[in-house]
Amino acid sequence: MLGGRKCKLDEAANKLGITLPADWQQEDEYELWPEHLAVFYLFLDCQTQWRVLPSGHFQGFDYLAVESVMRMQRIKPADRAALLADLRVMEQAALDIWAEED
């Protein structure tokens, strides 16, 4: 669910201003629970804040930049630690997937 209703990933990406590759096809429909919405948006907001090694591999998020994104998005200071913990789970999952592709 995105915003409390089911939607296709390509529709959600369009609403968020993300352009999917022309040859991309959705095979499955996924739901995003409302309690995960904040970290989902934070993950998308931080998509340009990855540290990249000289080898071209991703190392992880630049946490100073993540903090800056949180401030610019006016995320309450009291909510930041929990969101960062959730974001790190997503970050590790992405790194694991990319590692499998190598």
C-alpha positions as CSV (number, residue, x, y, z in Angstrom):
1,M,0.0,0.0,0.0
2,L,1.2,3.5,-0.8
3,G,-0.7,6.2,1.1
4,G,-3.2,3.7,2.4
5,R,-4.2,2.1,-0.9
6,K,-2.9,-0.5,-3.3
7,C,-1.1,0.7,-6.3
8,K,1.3,-0.6,-8.9
9,L,5.0,0.1,-8.5
10,D,5.2,2.0,-11.8
11,E,2.3,4.2,-10.7
12,A,4.0,4.9,-7.4
13,A,7.3,5.7,-9.1
14,N,5.6,8.2,-11.4
15,K,3.9,9.9,-8.4
16,L,7.3,10.2,-6.7
17,G,9.0,11.5,-9.9
18,I,11.0,8.4,-10.6
19,T,11.5,7.4,-14.2
20,L,11.7,3.6,-14.7
21,P,13.7,2.2,-17.6
22,A,11.7,1.7,-20.8
23,D,12.2,-2.1,-20.8
24,W,11.1,-2.4,-17.1
25,Q,8.1,-4.6,-16.5
26,Q,6.3,-5.2,-13.3
27,E,5.8,-8.9,-12.6
28,D,4.5,-8.6,-9.0
29,E,2.5,-6.1,-7.1
30,Y,3.8,-5.2,-3.7
31,E,2.1,-3.5,-0.7
32,L,3.7,-0.9,1.5
33,W,2.3,-0.8,5.0
34,P,1.5,2.7,6.4
35,E,4.0,2.3,9.2
36,H,6.8,1.9,6.6
37,L,5.8,4.9,4.5
38,A,8.1,7.4,6.3
39,V,11.3,5.3,5.8
40,F,10.3,4.4,2.2
41,Y,10.1,8.1,1.4
42,L,13.4,8.7,3.3
43,F,15.1,5.9,1.3
44,L,13.9,7.5,-1.9
45,D,15.0,11.0,-0.8
46,C,18.5,9.6,-0.1
47,Q,18.9,7.8,-3.3
48,T,21.7,10.1,-4.4
49,Q,23.5,9.9,-1.1
50,W,25.3,6.6,-1.6
51,R,29.0,6.4,-1.0
52,V,30.7,4.7,-4.0
53,L,34.1,3.1,-3.9
54,P,36.7,3.5,-6.6
55,S,35.7,0.0,-7.8
56,G,32.2,1.3,-8.5
57,H,30.6,-0.7,-5.7
58,F,28.3,1.0,-3.2
59,Q,29.6,1.2,0.3
60,G,26.5,2.5,2.0
61,F,24.8,5.8,2.7
62,D,26.7,9.0,3.6
63,Y,25.1,9.4,7.0
64,L,26.0,13.1,7.2
65,A,24.0,13.6,4.0
66,V,21.1,11.4,5.4
67,E,21.0,13.6,8.5
68,S,20.9,16.7,6.2
69,V,18.0,15.2,4.2
70,M,16.1,14.5,7.4
71,R,16.6,18.1,8.5
72,M,15.5,19.5,5.1
73,Q,12.5,17.2,5.1
74,R,11.7,18.6,8.6
75,I,11.6,15.1,10.2
76,K,11.2,15.7,13.9
77,P,14.5,15.1,15.9
78,A,12.7,12.6,18.1
79,D,11.8,10.5,15.1
80,R,15.2,10.5,13.5
81,A,16.9,7.7,15.4
82,A,14.1,5.2,14.7
83,L,14.0,6.2,11.0
84,L,17.8,5.8,10.7
85,A,17.6,2.3,12.2
86,D,14.9,1.4,9.6
87,L,16.8,3.0,6.8
88,R,19.9,1.0,7.7
89,V,17.9,-2.2,7.4
90,M,16.9,-1.1,3.9
91,E,20.4,0.0,3.1
92,Q,21.8,-3.4,4.1
93,A,19.2,-5.2,2.0
94,A,20.1,-3.1,-1.0
95,L,23.8,-3.8,-0.5
96,D,23.1,-7.6,-0.1
97,I,21.2,-7.6,-3.4
98,W,23.9,-5.7,-5.3
99,A,26.6,-8.0,-3.8
100,E,24.6,-11.0,-5.2
101,E,24.6,-9.4,-8.6
102,D,28.4,-9.2,-8.7
